[in-house]
């Protein structure tokens, strides 16, 4: 049952306006995180001292990846107990760490193809997210299938690290695009439903907007990486 603060807020704004406030917060945080990731990735790739330190040390590189995973788990499990500022700090730190690890794409792909793929990703993401927000169809089944397919992709990717099979590489790439298209639509609809339930207070809305931004950020980044495998021009 929603409390008086949440209900009053929705009564004052109206349900659609209330949803819009929350979704706007989500996309603002997501956009900021993407901007930070992009700046950090480019700066790292163009600064030999930092780039060589990361690439030259497997311990450091995989340590960064483990740090990213740890932050995602930490945010997911402790979001309700942490302060608003702590949630924001952890989310922005994650975007920085991801920028450090994603700097390697500048070594593998041309800058022009990275930029082109980013625009393709942005357009695709915007269209699919808009569909997820506006459709009246329940996307739960699509989200469940996409999640199960994602597990299969992870397993297949690990196996193909040893097999180095080109056909499997392309199957994983195209399937990955389909999976994150489905997850983007599903996650957007889920965020709309979260807004419908309301929040205890402004801080609660802010923290949930951080979690929503993290979810869509991960969808965007992974969609970008799979599209880059397809459209990216290798050096």
C-alpha positions as CSV (number, residue, x, y, z in Angstrom):
1,X,0.0,0.0,0.0
2,X,1.5,3.4,-1.0
3,X,2.1,5.9,1.8
4,X,0.7,9.4,2.0
5,X,3.8,11.1,0.6
6,X,3.8,9.0,-2.5
7,X,0.1,9.2,-3.1
8,X,0.1,13.0,-2.5
9,X,2.8,13.4,-5.0
10,X,1.0,11.4,-7.7
11,X,-2.2,13.2,-6.9
12,X,-0.5,16.6,-7.4
13,X,1.3,15.7,-10.6
14,X,-1.0,13.2,-12.1
15,X,0.0,9.6,-12.9
16,X,1.5,10.4,-16.4
17,X,3.4,13.4,-15.1
18,X,4.7,11.4,-12.1
19,X,5.9,8.7,-14.5
20,X,7.6,11.4,-16.6
21,X,9.5,12.8,-13.7
22,X,10.9,9.4,-12.7
23,X,11.7,8.4,-16.3
24,X,13.4,11.7,-16.9
25,X,15.6,11.2,-13.8
26,X,16.5,7.7,-15.1
27,X,17.5,8.9,-18.5
28,X,19.4,11.9,-17.2
29,X,21.5,9.7,-14.9
30,X,22.0,7.2,-17.7
31,X,23.1,9.9,-20.2
32,X,25.6,11.3,-17.6
33,X,27.1,7.9,-17.0
34,X,27.4,7.3,-20.7
35,X,29.1,10.6,-21.1
36,X,31.6,9.9,-18.3
37,X,32.3,6.4,-19.7
38,X,33.0,7.8,-23.2
39,X,35.3,10.6,-21.9
40,X,37.2,8.2,-19.7
41,X,37.5,5.6,-22.4
42,X,38.8,8.1,-25.0
43,X,41.2,9.8,-22.5
44,X,42.6,6.5,-21.4
45,X,43.0,5.3,-25.0
46,X,44.9,8.5,-25.9
47,X,47.1,8.5,-22.8
48,X,49.8,5.9,-23.3
49,X,50.9,5.8,-19.7
50,X,47.4,4.9,-18.4
51,X,46.5,2.6,-21.4
52,X,49.7,0.6,-21.3
53,X,49.4,0.2,-17.5
54,X,45.9,-1.3,-17.9
55,X,46.7,-3.4,-20.9
56,X,50.1,-4.5,-19.7
57,X,48.8,-5.9,-16.4
58,X,46.2,-8.7,-16.5
59,X,45.8,-8.3,-12.8
60,X,44.9,-4.7,-13.1
61,X,42.6,-5.2,-16.1
62,X,40.7,-8.1,-14.6
63,X,40.7,-6.3,-11.3
64,X,38.8,-3.5,-12.9
65,X,36.3,-5.9,-14.4
66,X,35.8,-7.6,-11.0
67,X,35.4,-4.1,-9.5
68,X,32.6,-3.3,-11.9
69,X,30.8,-6.6,-11.2
70,X,31.2,-6.0,-7.5
71,X,29.7,-2.5,-7.8
72,X,26.7,-3.8,-9.7
73,X,26.0,-6.5,-7.1
74,X,26.6,-4.0,-4.3
75,X,24.1,-1.5,-5.8
76,X,21.5,-4.1,-6.5
77,X,21.6,-5.6,-3.0
78,X,22.2,-2.6,-0.8
79,X,20.4,0.3,-2.7
80,X,17.6,0.4,0.0
81,X,20.0,0.7,2.9
82,X,22.6,3.1,1.4
83,X,22.3,6.9,1.3
84,X,21.3,8.7,-1.9
85,X,24.8,10.2,-2.2
86,X,26.4,6.8,-1.7
87,X,24.2,5.3,-4.5
88,X,25.1,8.2,-6.8
89,X,28.8,7.8,-6.0
90,X,28.8,4.0,-6.6
91,X,27.0,4.5,-9.9
92,X,29.3,7.1,-11.2
93,X,32.3,5.2,-10.1
94,X,31.0,2.2,-12.1
95,X,30.8,4.4,-15.2
96,X,34.4,5.5,-14.7
97,X,35.7,1.9,-14.2
98,X,33.7,0.8,-17.3
99,X,35.3,3.6,-19.3
100,X,38.8,2.4,-18.3
101,X,38.1,-1.2,-19.5
102,X,36.2,0.0,-22.7
103,X,39.3,2.0,-23.8
104,X,40.5,-1.2,-25.4
105,X,37.9,-0.8,-28.2
106,X,39.9,2.2,-29.5
107,X,42.8,-0.2,-30.1
108,X,40.7,-2.7,-32.0
109,X,38.3,-0.5,-34.0
110,X,38.6,2.8,-36.0
111,X,37.3,5.9,-34.3
112,X,34.9,6.6,-37.2
113,X,33.3,3.2,-36.9
114,X,33.0,3.6,-33.1
115,X,31.2,6.9,-33.6
116,X,29.0,5.5,-36.3
117,X,28.0,2.5,-34.2
118,X,27.3,4.7,-31.3
119,X,24.8,6.7,-33.4
120,X,23.2,3.5,-34.6
121,X,23.0,2.2,-31.0
122,X,21.5,5.5,-29.8
123,X,18.8,5.5,-32.5
124,X,18.0,1.8,-31.9
125,X,17.9,2.2,-28.2
126,X,15.7,5.3,-28.4
127,X,13.1,3.6,-30.7
128,X,13.0,0.4,-28.6
129,X,12.8,2.2,-25.3
130,X,10.0,4.3,-26.6
131,X,8.2,1.2,-27.7
132,X,8.7,-0.4,-24.2
133,X,7.3,2.8,-22.6
134,X,4.2,3.2,-24.8
135,X,3.1,-0.3,-25.6
136,X,0.2,-1.9,-23.7
137,X,1.5,-5.4,-24.4
138,X,2.9,-7.2,-21.4
139,X,6.6,-7.7,-22.2
140,X,7.4,-10.1,-19.3
141,X,7.6,-13.1,-21.5
142,X,10.0,-11.3,-23.9
143,X,12.1,-10.2,-20.9
144,X,12.3,-13.8,-19.5
145,X,13.3,-15.2,-22.9
146,X,15.9,-12.5,-23.4
147,X,17.4,-13.2,-20.0
148,X,17.6,-17.0,-20.7
149,X,19.2,-16.3,-24.1
150,X,21.7,-14.0,-22.3
151,X,22.8,-16.9,-20.1
152,X,23.3,-19.0,-23.3
153,X,25.3,-16.2,-24.9
154,X,27.6,-15.9,-21.9
155,X,28.2,-19.7,-21.9
156,X,28.7,-19.7,-25.7
157,X,31.1,-16.8,-25.5
158,X,33.2,-18.5,-22.9
159,X,33.3,-21.7,-25.0
160,X,34.2,-19.8,-28.2
161,X,37.2,-18.2,-26.4
162,X,38.8,-21.6,-26.7
163,X,37.2,-22.7,-30.0
164,X,37.7,-19.4,-31.9
165,X,34.9,-20.4,-34.3
166,X,34.0,-17.6,-36.7
167,X,30.5,-18.8,-37.4
168,X,29.7,-19.0,-33.7
169,X,31.2,-15.5,-33.2
170,X,28.7,-14.0,-35.7
171,X,25.8,-16.0,-34.3
172,X,26.6,-14.7,-30.8
173,X,26.9,-11.2,-32.1
174,X,23.5,-11.1,-33.9
175,X,21.8,-13.0,-31.1
176,X,23.3,-10.5,-28.6
177,X,21.8,-7.6,-30.5
178,X,18.4,-9.3,-30.4
179,X,18.7,-10.1,-26.7
180,X,19.5,-6.5,-25.6
181,X,16.8,-5.1,-27.9
182,X,14.3,-7.3,-26.0
183,X,15.8,-6.4,-22.6
184,X,15.7,-2.7,-23.4
185,X,12.0,-2.8,-24.2
186,X,11.2,-5.0,-21.1
187,X,13.4,-2.9,-18.7
188,X,11.8,0.3,-19.9
189,X,8.3,-1.1,-19.3
190,X,9.4,-2.4,-15.9
191,X,10.6,1.1,-14.9
192,X,7.2,2.6,-15.9
193,X,5.5,0.0,-13.6
194,X,7.9,0.9,-10.8
195,X,6.8,4.6,-11.2
196,X,3.2,3.5,-11.0
197,X,3.7,2.0,-7.6
198,X,5.2,5.2,-6.3
199,X,8.0,5.9,-3.8
200,X,8.1,6.6,-0.1
201,X,9.8,10.0,-0.6
202,X,12.1,12.0,-3.0
203,X,15.2,10.1,-1.9
204,X,13.5,6.8,-2.6
205,X,12.7,8.0,-6.1
206,X,16.2,9.3,-6.6
207,X,17.8,5.9,-5.5
208,X,15.4,3.9,-7.7
209,X,16.2,6.3,-10.6
210,X,19.9,5.3,-10.1
211,X,19.0,1.6,-10.3
212,X,16.9,2.2,-13.4
213,X,19.7,4.2,-15.0
214,X,22.1,1.4,-14.2
215,X,19.8,-1.2,-15.9
216,X,19.3,0.9,-19.1
217,X,23.0,1.8,-19.1
218,X,24.0,-1.8,-19.1
219,X,21.5,-2.5,-21.9
220,X,22.8,0.4,-24.0
221,X,26.5,-0.5,-23.5
222,X,26.0,-4.2,-24.3
223,X,23.9,-3.4,-27.3
224,X,26.7,-1.0,-28.5
225,X,29.4,-3.6,-28.0
226,X,27.4,-6.3,-30.0
227,X,26.6,-3.8,-32.8
228,X,30.3,-2.8,-32.8
229,X,31.2,-6.4,-33.5
230,X,28.9,-6.3,-36.6
231,X,29.5,-2.8,-37.9
232,X,32.9,-1.8,-36.4
233,X,35.8,-1.3,-38.8
234,X,38.8,-3.1,-37.4
235,X,42.2,-1.5,-37.5
